[in-house]
Amino acid sequence: VADLRATMARIRALAAAKLDAATAHFVQHHDRNTNRKDNTCQLTVALPGVQLGVWVNVAKNLRLKLIEHPAMGVATDVPRPIILQLVGLRCLHLRHDPLSPADPAD
């Protein structure tokens, strides 16, 4: 049982590292992913067990108040100090809780 828990922890750590790397790549190369029509850079991926939404502020538009990822059912307000910065925002929903210690009853 201890080996199984250790293996699951390693798998979850690898998955988290891959999500971090994919998000970093998307943000670093936002120019390749920007919609030139409305000057937005946003990606939403909704799969069983993981939902990922990434938004990059490329327009620095003061009128922008809300970021939405409809496939995830998520919306968030953008604080005014952030709207003038080149920033990325990641929304992540996982089926499991990666932060809490493993339940010994699992």
N, C-alpha and C positions, 0 to 999 in steps of 0.2 A: 504494500500500500504506500509506503514511503517513497519507493522508486516511482510509482505512478504519479504521486503528487509532485515530485521533483521534475519529472518529465513534463507534466502539465504546466508547471511554473516556467520551464524553459521555453515551451511552445508559446505561452502567452507573452513572454518577454520578447521573443523573436517577432511575434505579430505586432507588438507595440513598436518595436524598432522599425519594422517595415512601414507601418502607418506614419511614423514620424518622418522617415526618409521620403516617402511619397508626398507628404504634405510639404516638406521643405523644397522638394524638386518643383512642385506646382507653383509655390510662392516665388521661388527664385527665377522661374521661367514664365512669370505671369504674362509677359509680352506675347508669348506664343499662344496663350489661352484667352486673351482678351477679345471680347466681342466688340468689333469696331463700330457697329451700328449704335449701340447705347453705351459704349465705353465701360463695360462691366467685365469682371473676371470672377466667375463663380462656377463651382462644381458640386454636384450632389450625387452620391452613390448610395443606394439603399439595397442592401443584400440581407439575406437571413443571418441574423447574429451580429451584424455590424452595419451601421449607417454613418456615413461621413459626409460632411458639408464643409466646403472651404470657400472663403470669399476673400478677395484681395482688393484693397481700396486703391484703385488706379485713377479714378476721376477726381478725388478730393472735392466732391460735390457737397456743399453745405446744405442742400435741400434733402439729401439722402437721410432718412431717419430710421429705416427699417431694413434688415436683411432677412430674407425668407428662404427657407429650404422646404418647399411644399411636400416633396417626397418623404421627408423626415418628419413633417408636422412640427417644424421648428421655425420660430421667428424671434428676432432679438433687436432691440434698439441699439443705435450706434451713438455712443457718447460724443458730444461736440469736440472735445480735445483730440479724439482719435480720428475724426473725419478729415482732418487736415494733414494727417500723417500717412506715409506709405506703410500700411500694416496688413497683416493677414489674420483672419479669424477662422478657427477650426471648431466645428461642432461635431462631437463624436458620441455615438450611442452604441454601447456594446451590450450583448446579452448577459455577459458575466461582469462582475464587479472586480476590476483589476487592482483596486486600492486596498480593499479590506483583506485582512489575513484569511487564509483558507479555513473553512469550517472543518474541524476535525470529524464532524459527523458525515461529511460528504463521502 
